[in-house]
Amino acid sequence: MKDTLELWKLFRQGCYEVYISDIVLNEISGCGQEKLDILLGYLKQVQYHLVYTDEDTVELAEKFIDFGILKKKSLDDCQHIATAILAGCDIITSGNFKHIVNVKTVRGVKIITTLEGYKDLLIYPSSVLLEGDDDDDETDSQQRF
């Protein structure tokens, strides 16, 4: 959680171009009111692009299932990944180590993006994206995720 909060500071500072899928908004809408208010409060702190799922998203997500990368019950996770790929994101960050941030998924995503001709998508936990303690460093370019 600490790393996620640190990463959120970078989001607020505009260090990254943030994309969020409608799936995320649907997931958090199922939370209890107190947690929902907290999460929506965080979203209001940053500028982000809302990306909507469509037929192309579902089709790409189903390829992850067809290739055995994830199971049908993980369709939402597949759609998170597919949305990021179709939006042209550089990185997807997640704390979901069971389905998204693991070697099998990372390798599978690489195979699918290569076969389908999409740009590579890096998959990392929040901690990897923290830029360190040197406040004088600036990123060379803004990355999309």
C-alpha positions in Angstrom: 0.0 0.0 0.0 2.9 2.4 0.8 4.3 2.0 -2.7 0.9 2.5 -4.3 0.5 5.8 -2.3 4.0 6.9 -3.4 3.1 6.1 -7.0 -0.1 8.0 -6.7 2.0 11.1 -5.7 3.8 10.7 -9.0 0.5 10.5 -10.8 -0.7 13.7 -9.1 2.6 15.4 -10.2 1.9 14.4 -13.8 5.0 12.2 -14.1 2.9 9.6 -15.9 0.0 9.7 -18.3 -2.6 7.6 -16.6 -5.2 5.4 -18.3 -8.0 3.7 -16.4 -10.5 1.3 -17.9 -14.2 1.4 -17.3 -13.7 -2.1 -15.8 -11.9 -0.5 -12.9 -14.8 1.9 -12.3 -17.2 -1.0 -12.5 -15.2 -2.9 -9.9 -14.9 -0.1 -7.4 -18.6 0.7 -7.8 -19.2 -2.6 -6.1 -17.4 -1.5 -2.9 -19.1 -0.4 0.2 -19.9 3.3 0.4 -17.0 4.2 2.7 -14.4 2.5 0.6 -16.0 3.8 -2.6 -15.8 7.4 -1.3 -12.1 6.9 -0.5 -11.3 5.4 -4.0 -13.3 8.0 -5.9 -11.4 10.6 -3.8 -8.1 9.2 -5.0 -9.3 9.3 -8.6 -10.3 12.9 -8.3 -6.7 13.8 -7.4 -5.3 12.8 -10.7 -5.9 13.4 -14.4 -6.6 10.3 -16.3 -7.9 9.0 -19.6 -11.0 6.8 -19.3 -10.8 3.9 -21.7 -13.9 2.0 -22.6 -14.0 -1.7 -23.4 -15.5 -2.7 -26.7 -15.7 -5.8 -29.0 -12.0 -5.5 -29.8 -11.2 -5.5 -26.1 -13.2 -8.6 -25.5 -11.8 -10.4 -28.5 -8.2 -9.7 -27.4 -9.0 -10.6 -23.8 -10.4 -14.0 -25.0 -7.1 -14.7 -26.7 -5.4 -14.7 -23.3 -7.9 -17.4 -22.3 -7.6 -19.3 -25.6 -3.8 -19.4 -25.2 -4.1 -20.7 -21.6 -2.5 -17.6 -20.1 -5.5 -17.0 -17.8 -8.8 -18.8 -17.2 -12.3 -17.8 -18.2 -13.0 -16.8 -14.6 -10.3 -14.1 -15.0 -12.0 -12.4 -17.9 -12.0 -9.0 -16.2 -8.2 -9.3 -15.6 -7.8 -10.2 -19.3 -9.8 -7.2 -20.3 -7.7 -4.9 -18.0 -4.6 -6.1 -19.9 -6.3 -5.9 -23.4 -7.6 -2.4 -22.6 -4.0 -1.3 -21.8 -2.7 -2.9 -25.0 -5.3 -1.4 -27.2 -4.8 2.1 -25.6 -1.2 1.9 -26.5 0.0 2.0 -22.9 3.6 1.3 -22.1 3.1 -0.2 -18.6 0.3 -1.7 -16.6 0.8 -1.7 -12.8 -1.1 -3.9 -10.5 -1.0 -5.6 -7.1 -2.7 -8.6 -8.5 0.2 -11.1 -8.4 -2.1 -14.1 -8.8 -3.4 -13.2 -12.3 -1.6 -10.2 -13.7 1.9 -9.6 -12.2 3.5 -13.0 -12.7 5.9 -14.7 -15.1 3.2 -16.7 -16.9 1.0 -13.7 -17.7 4.0 -11.5 -18.6 5.3 -14.1 -21.0 1.8 -14.7 -22.4 1.2 -11.0 -23.0 4.5 -10.8 -24.8 3.5 -13.7 -27.1 0.1 -12.2 -27.9 1.4 -8.7 -28.5 4.1 -10.0 -30.8 1.7 -12.3 -32.7 -0.9 -9.7 -33.1 1.5 -6.8 -33.9 0.9 -4.7 -30.9 3.4 -2.6 -29.0 5.0 -4.5 -26.0 3.3 -3.9 -22.7 5.4 -4.1 -19.5 3.7 -5.4 -16.4 5.0 -4.3 -13.0 4.0 -3.9 -9.4 3.8 -0.3 -8.1 7.2 -0.5 -6.4 9.1 -0.9 -9.6 7.7 2.4 -11.0 8.9 4.5 -8.1 11.6 6.8 -9.4 13.8 6.9 -6.3 14.8 9.6 -3.8 16.6 12.0 -6.0 14.2 14.9 -6.5 16.5 16.5 -9.2 16.0 13.7 -11.6 13.4 14.2 -14.3 12.0 11.5 -16.6 13.0 11.7 -20.2 9.5 11.2 -21.4 6.1 10.6 -20.0 5.0 7.0 -20.1 1.4 5.9 -20.6 -0.2 3.4 -18.2 
